Amino acid sequence: MIRCVRIWTGDDANSYFEEGAIDLPDGERGDILSGTTDVVSISFRETQAGGTYAWHPAPTRQFVITLRGTLDFRTKGGAHFTIRPGDILIAEDTAGSGHSWRLVDDEPWCRAYVILAPGADAKLPFVPNQTP
């Protein structure tokens, strides 16, 4: 299972999130494999340990794949979630109040930004966690 958090803008212009995983149905050779998603580009970024970023919406719809560093993300509504190495954030809150984040360990945040192609909605391999 690859942990994934999806964040989006609600009708009230605030950001909301749900936790889940990347959908990995059976693949070949005993592997499990997601379907493909149309993307435009990939880039890499590193923020020094102790970094923070105040309220902002995502600049575009994107996967943010954390390679190193642990972060606390917050929404204006006060909800928060943690992102750790290996987690994927699907950032879709491209309007409204946005979110903030801060590094909570002594590591830099190393990540890959994978920009989603327009119309990639139907192919996103996200499966929300089941609520008890």
C-alpha contacts under 8 A as a table, 3 or more apart, distances in Angstrom:
res1	aa1	res2	aa2	distance
1	M	21	A	6.37
1	M	22	I	6.93
1	M	24	L	7.50
2	I	21	A	5.41
2	I	22	I	5.51
2	I	86	G	7.27
2	I	87	D	6.63
2	I	88	I	7.60
3	R	19	E	7.72
3	R	20	G	6.10
3	R	21	A	4.47
3	R	22	I	6.59
3	R	86	G	7.49
3	R	87	D	5.15
3	R	88	I	6.42
4	C	19	E	6.08
4	C	20	G	5.20
4	C	21	A	4.61
4	C	22	I	6.16
4	C	87	D	5.67
4	C	88	I	4.65
4	C	89	L	5.67
4	C	90	I	7.25
4	C	126	F	7.25
5	V	17	F	6.73
5	V	18	E	5.78
5	V	19	E	4.47
5	V	20	G	5.96
5	V	21	A	7.44
5	V	87	D	7.80
5	V	88	I	6.43
5	V	89	L	4.90
5	V	90	I	6.15
6	R	17	F	5.42
6	R	18	E	5.47
6	R	19	E	6.44
6	R	20	G	7.80
6	R	89	L	5.84
6	R	90	I	4.58
6	R	91	A	6.20
6	R	92	E	7.32
6	R	126	F	7.91
7	I	15	S	6.58
7	I	16	Y	5.53
7	I	17	F	4.19
7	I	18	E	6.69
7	I	89	L	7.48
7	I	90	I	6.23
7	I	91	A	5.27
7	I	92	E	5.68
7	I	93	D	5.94
8	W	15	S	5.46
8	W	16	Y	5.54
8	W	17	F	6.38
8	W	91	A	6.63
8	W	92	E	4.55
8	W	93	D	3.94
8	W	94	T	7.46
9	T	12	D	7.82
9	T	13	A	5.70
9	T	14	N	5.52
9	T	15	S	4.47
9	T	16	Y	6.26
9	T	92	E	6.99
9	T	93	D	4.51
9	T	94	T	7.02
9	T	95	A	6.43
9	T	96	G	6.53
9	T	98	G	7.52
10	G	13	A	5.38
10	G	14	N	5.57
10	G	15	S	6.06
10	G	16	Y	6.63
11	D	14	N	7.50
13	A	95	A	6.91
13	A	96	G	4.33
13	A	97	S	6.18
14	N	75	T	7.54
14	N	76	K	6.81
14	N	77	G	7.39
14	N	96	G	5.70
14	N	97	S	5.21
14	N	98	G	6.60
15	S	75	T	5.86
15	S	76	K	7.20
15	S	77	G	7.89
15	S	93	D	6.05
15	S	96	G	7.22
15	S	97	S	6.51
15	S	98	G	5.50
15	S	99	H	6.64
16	Y	75	T	6.90
18	E	128	P	6.62
18	E	129	N	7.85
19	E	128	P	5.85
19	E	129	N	6.02
20	G	126	F	6.83
20	G	127	V	5.46
20	G	128	P	4.04
20	G	129	N	4.49
21	A	126	F	5.85
21	A	127	V	5.39
21	A	128	P	6.51
21	A	129	N	7.24
22	I	34	S	7.27
22	I	125	P	5.34
22	I	126	F	4.81
22	I	127	V	6.10
23	D	34	S	5.83
23	D	125	P	4.98
23	D	126	F	5.66
23	D	127	V	5.78
24	L	32	I	5.34
24	L	33	L	4.87
24	L	34	S	4.55
24	L	35	G	7.77
24	L	125	P	7.82
25	P	32	I	5.62
25	P	33	L	5.86
25	P	34	S	6.34
26	D	30	G	7.28
26	D	31	D	6.63
26	D	32	I	4.61
26	D	33	L	6.20
27	G	30	G	6.30
27	G	31	D	5.10
27	G	32	I	4.61
27	G	33	L	5.07
28	E	31	D	5.69
28	E	32	I	7.38
34	S	125	P	6.56
35	G	123	K	7.50
35	G	125	P	6.79
36	T	123	K	7.18
37	T	116	L	7.69
37	T	120	A	6.47
37	T	123	K	5.64
37	T	124	L	6.28
37	T	125	P	7.76
38	D	116	L	6.30
38	D	117	A	5.37
38	D	120	A	5.86
38	D	123	K	7.91
39	V	114	V	6.80
39	V	115	I	5.64
39	V	116	L	4.31
39	V	117	A	4.52
39	V	120	A	7.74
40	V	114	V	7.49
40	V	115	I	5.46
40	V	116	L	5.89
40	V	117	A	5.24
41	S	114	V	5.84
41	S	115	I	5.39
41	S	116	L	7.76
42	I	112	A	6.68
42	I	113	Y	5.46
42	I	114	V	4.45
42	I	115	I	6.32
43	S	112	A	5.65
43	S	113	Y	5.24
43	S	114	V	6.75
44	F	110	C	7.43
44	F	111	R	5.75
44	F	112	A	4.43
44	F	113	Y	6.13
45	R	109	W	7.92
45	R	110	C	5.87
45	R	111	R	5.57
45	R	112	A	6.47
45	R	113	Y	7.83
46	E	108	P	6.52
46	E	109	W	5.41
46	E	110	C	4.44
46	E	111	R	6.53
47	T	51	G	6.26
47	T	108	P	5.46
47	T	109	W	5.06
47	T	110	C	6.68
48	Q	51	G	5.79
48	Q	107	E	7.36
48	Q	108	P	4.46
48	Q	109	W	6.57
49	A	69	G	7.92
49	A	103	L	6.50
49	A	105	D	7.16
49	A	106	D	5.36
49	A	107	E	4.99
49	A	108	P	4.18
49	A	109	W	6.86
50	G	102	R	7.12
50	G	103	L	5.36
50	G	104	V	6.97
50	G	105	D	7.44
50	G	106	D	6.87
50	G	107	E	7.97
50	G	108	P	7.58
51	G	102	R	5.86
51	G	103	L	5.56
51	G	108	P	7.90
52	T	100	S	7.67
52	T	101	W	5.68
52	T	102	R	4.13
52	T	103	L	6.33
53	Y	56	H	7.86
53	Y	100	S	5.64
53	Y	101	W	5.45
53	Y	102	R	6.44
54	A	99	H	7.56
54	A	100	S	4.93
54	A	101	W	6.89
55	W	97	S	6.93
55	W	98	G	5.84
55	W	99	H	5.09
55	W	100	S	4.64
56	H	97	S	6.68
56	H	98	G	4.68
56	H	99	H	5.55
56	H	100	S	6.47
57	P	93	D	5.65
57	P	94	T	4.96
57	P	95	A	5.61
57	P	96	G	6.61
57	P	97	S	6.49
57	P	98	G	3.86
57	P	99	H	6.22
58	A	61	R	6.96
58	A	91	A	6.16
58	A	92	E	6.64
58	A	93	D	5.60
58	A	94	T	4.63
58	A	95	A	7.50
58	A	98	G	6.98
59	P	94	T	5.88
60	T	91	A	7.70
60	T	92	E	7.11
60	T	94	T	5.85
60	T	115	I	7.13
60	T	116	L	8.00
61	R	90	I	7.46
61	R	91	A	5.64
61	R	92	E	4.85
61	R	93	D	7.64
61	R	94	T	6.84
61	R	115	I	6.27
61	R	116	L	5.70
62	Q	90	I	5.89
62	Q	91	A	5.37
62	Q	92	E	6.88
62	Q	113	Y	6.52
62	Q	114	V	5.43
62	Q	115	I	4.41
62	Q	116	L	5.13
63	F	88	I	6.51
63	F	89	L	5.63
63	F	90	I	4.67
63	F	91	A	6.26
63	F	112	A	7.90
63	F	113	Y	5.86
63	F	114	V	4.97
63	F	115	I	6.49
63	F	116	L	7.22
64	V	88	I	5.67
64	V	89	L	4.96
64	V	90	I	6.40
64	V	91	A	7.18
64	V	111	R	6.55
64	V	112	A	5.70
64	V	113	Y	4.79
64	V	114	V	6.39
65	I	86	G	6.87
65	I	87	D	6.22
65	I	88	I	4.62
65	I	89	L	6.45
65	I	111	R	5.38
65	I	112	A	5.08
65	I	113	Y	6.58
65	I	114	V	7.89
66	T	69	G	7.21
66	T	83	I	7.51
66	T	84	R	6.65
66	T	85	P	5.00
66	T	86	G	5.62
66	T	87	D	5.75
66	T	88	I	6.36
66	T	109	W	7.27
66	T	110	C	6.20
66	T	111	R	4.48
66	T	112	A	6.69
67	L	85	P	4.90
67	L	86	G	5.87
67	L	109	W	7.48
67	L	110	C	5.32
67	L	111	R	5.22
67	L	112	A	7.52
68	R	84	R	7.33
68	R	85	P	4.91
68	R	86	G	7.86
68	R	107	E	6.97
68	R	108	P	6.69
68	R	109	W	5.39
68	R	110	C	4.93
68	R	111	R	6.96
69	G	84	R	6.31
69	G	85	P	6.07
69	G	103	L	6.96
69	G	104	V	7.99
69	G	105	D	6.68
69	G	106	D	7.68
69	G	107	E	5.02
69	G	108	P	5.45
69	G	109	W	4.44
69	G	110	C	6.60
70	T	82	T	7.06
70	T	83	I	5.68
70	T	84	R	4.59
70	T	85	P	6.69
70	T	103	L	5.80
70	T	104	V	5.78
70	T	105	D	5.86
70	T	107	E	7.50
70	T	109	W	7.15
71	L	82	T	5.57
71	L	83	I	5.19
71	L	84	R	6.66
71	L	101	W	6.49
71	L	102	R	5.49
71	L	103	L	4.39
71	L	104	V	5.43
71	L	105	D	7.63
72	D	80	H	6.70
72	D	81	F	5.84
72	D	82	T	4.69
72	D	83	I	6.56
72	D	101	W	5.51
72	D	102	R	5.49
72	D	103	L	6.46
72	D	104	V	6.60
73	F	80	H	5.36
73	F	81	F	5.39
73	F	82	T	6.20
73	F	83	I	7.53
73	F	99	H	6.80
73	F	100	S	5.69
73	F	101	W	4.32
73	F	102	R	6.78
74	R	78	G	6.32
74	R	79	A	5.73
74	R	80	H	4.28
74	R	81	F	6.75
74	R	99	H	5.55
74	R	100	S	5.32
74	R	101	W	6.22
75	T	78	G	5.45
75	T	79	A	5.47
75	T	80	H	6.32
75	T	98	G	6.77
75	T	99	H	4.74
75	T	100	S	6.69
76	K	79	A	7.46
76	K	97	S	6.75
76	K	98	G	7.42
76	K	99	H	6.69
83	I	87	D	6.06
83	I	88	I	7.84
83	I	89	L	7.81
84	R	87	D	5.60
91	A	94	T	7.68
93	D	96	G	7.32
93	D	98	G	6.11
94	T	98	G	7.32
95	A	98	G	6.72
103	L	106	D	7.84
103	L	107	E	7.94
103	L	108	P	7.78
103	L	109	W	7.24
116	L	120	A	6.39
117	A	120	A	5.59
118	P	121	D	7.99
119	G	122	A	7.39
120	A	123	K	5.63
120	A	124	L	6.65
121	D	124	L	5.83
